[in-house]
Structures are given as C-alpha cells and as structure tokens.
Amino acid sequence: MHSFGYRANALLTVAVTILALMCAIASLSDNFNSPTPSAQVQVLNINWFQKHQDGNDEISLTLNISANLQSLFTWNTKQVFVFLAAEYETPMNSLNQVSLWDGIIPAKEHAKFWIHTSNKYRFIDQGSNLRGKDFNLTLHWHVMPKTGKMFADKIVMSGYRLPQDYR
C-alpha cells in the first residue's frame, strides 16, 4: 500500500493547489469592483513663504483635506496608503512632485475623513521657482490587497497658485 510520506505529499499538494486557486479567484474578483472615490482639498492659508540662503524656495501651507475612499475597500483589501502631493513644472523638469501629507487607512470605517493640517513634509523647490507658480494638488492612493496585485490611482485638483512675494 502507500506509505505515510506519499499520503502526506498528496494531501499537501491538494491543499496548496486549492489555496492557490482561492487566491487567484480572490484577486480576479477585485477586477469587478468599480471604485468611485472623491476628494477635495482647500488651501486655507500660506503660513510662510521664504527663500533659503542656498537659494531654495520653501513654503508652509494650512490645508483642509476631505475624502471619501470607502469604495476602494472590498473584502480583499488589507489597507490603503494615501498621500497628497503638490505637482508643478519648472524649466528644468516637466514634472515636480512634493509630498505634503500621507496616511494609512486600515479599514473602510476610517476611509471617509476630514483633516485640518499643515503640510507634514517640507514643500521645498531646488531653486527659486515657486514664486507665482501654478500647481496641482493630487491625492494618490495605493490599495494593498490581502492577495493579488496592488492597485494605484489618483485625483488631480488644479487651480492653485503660489504668491509672487516672499512672506
């Protein structure tokens, strides 16, 4: 008859095959989700805008960030990493991105939020390119599933302008 090792190998092979199949089905089921997140960001105040001794511009903003990211959560979502970035053009680079704020949303219950904050990270440009600059605020998110590939997307909010003069 068959030995214990042969039977254990057969049982393990069947278990791993079923587990892989269930993971594949879970990953594919996320393709049927059509998320409709929404976000709005207000620049309430420019706390200060200065030029450093090395010639770099730096600005501090007070922001209201409100978002509803609940539609990103499915039964396969582990967490969502979200961050707000300022994006602008300079003569040297066609796209500059500066992260202003970030957070991790661990559950659907926390995915609808409103935050009043100053930028968490420094908004600095290498050079004096920020005066009078038009910029976009972009809310990026990365959905981290329990199984399968990560999904990333963003909402771009335009129409923001920095002041001409240092404060």
N, C-alpha and C positions, 0 to 999 in steps of 0.2 A: 504494500500500500504506500501512500505518500507520507513522507516524513513531516515532522513538525515544521522544519525550516521551509519546506516547499509550500505548506499551507499558509504560514505566516507571510511569505513572499506574495502569494496570490491575494491574500486579504489586504495587504498593504498596497499592492498595485491597484486593486479595485477602489480602495479608499482614496488614494491620490488622484486617480482618474476622475472620480465623482467630484472631489474638491476642485480640481482644475476646471471641470465643466461648469460647476456652480459659479466659480469666479468669472468665467467668460460670460455667462448669462447675466450676472450682476453688472459687469462692465458694459455689455451691449444694451442693457435696459436703460442706462443713463442717456443713450442717444435719443430716446423718445421724449426726454424732458426738454421743454422749450422755455427756458427761464426768461423772465421779464423784470429784471432789476431796475430800480430807479434811484437817482441820487441828485442832490442839489448842494452846491457849495456857495457860501456868501463870504466875501472878504469884508469884514466889519471895520477893520482899522489897520493902518500901517503904523506899527509901533515905533519903528525907526528904520531909516534907510541911510546907510553910510558907506563911505569909501575907506578901505583899509590903507595902511601905509604901503603895503605891497601892490596897491593899485586895484585890488579886487573889490567888487560891489557886494554888499550884504544887506539883506532886508529881513525884517521880522513882521509877520502878519498875524492878525487875530481872525480866526475862521469859525464859521458855523458849518458843520458837515452833517447833513441828514441823508440817510439812505435806507432803502428797503431792499435787502438782498435775500429775503426769505425764499424766493422762488429758486434760488440756487441750490437749496437743500433738498436732497432726496434721501431715500433710505440707505443709499450707498455713500453719502457724503460724510467724511470724517470731520473736516473743518474747512474754513475759508480764510485765506490770507488776503487782506485788503490794504491798499496803500494809495495815498493821494500824492500826485506828482505835478509840479509846475513844468510846463513844456514850452520852449521858445526857441527862436532861431537867432543865430549870431553870424557875423561874416565868416568866422572860422568853421562853424558847424551848422549843418542844416537842421539838426535836432539836438537840443539840450534838455535833459530830464533831471530834475532835482526832486528827490523825495522829501515831502513836507511832514507827512504823518503816516503811521501804519498801525495795524492791529490784527489780531487773530480772533475770528468768530468761531467759537467752539460748537454752537448749537443754533438751530433755527429760531429759538426763543430770543437770542441775542442779535439776530440778523436785521432787526429794524431798530435803528439807533439815531440819536441826535447828539452831536458833540460840539461844545463851545471850547475852542482851544487855540493856543498859539502854535505856530509850526514847531513840531517836535524836533526836526532836524534843521540845520542851518541852511538857509537859502543864499548861497554864495555863487557868484559868477567869476570865472577866471578872467579878469579884465574889467573894464568899466563899461559893460554892455547892457546893464539893466535899466539905465535911466530912460524913461519914456517908452519902455519896451512893452509891446502887446504880448500876452501869454495866455495859454490854456491851462486850466486845472483839469486833470484827468484822474478819475477814480479807477484804479486797476484792481482786479481780483483774480486769485488763483484758487480753484476748487480742488481740494485734496480728497480723493475718494478713498474708501476703505479698500477697494480693489479696482484696478484698471488705471488708465492714464489720467494725468492731471489736465484740467481744462482752465484756460485763462481768457479773460475778455476785459473790456474797459468801457467807460462812458466819458466822452470828451465834452467839457464845458468851456466854451470860448467867450471872448468879450471882456477880458480883464486887461487892465493897463497899469503899469507902474508909473510913479510920478517922475517928473523931469528933474526935480531938485532933491538934493540930499536933505535929510531931516535929522 
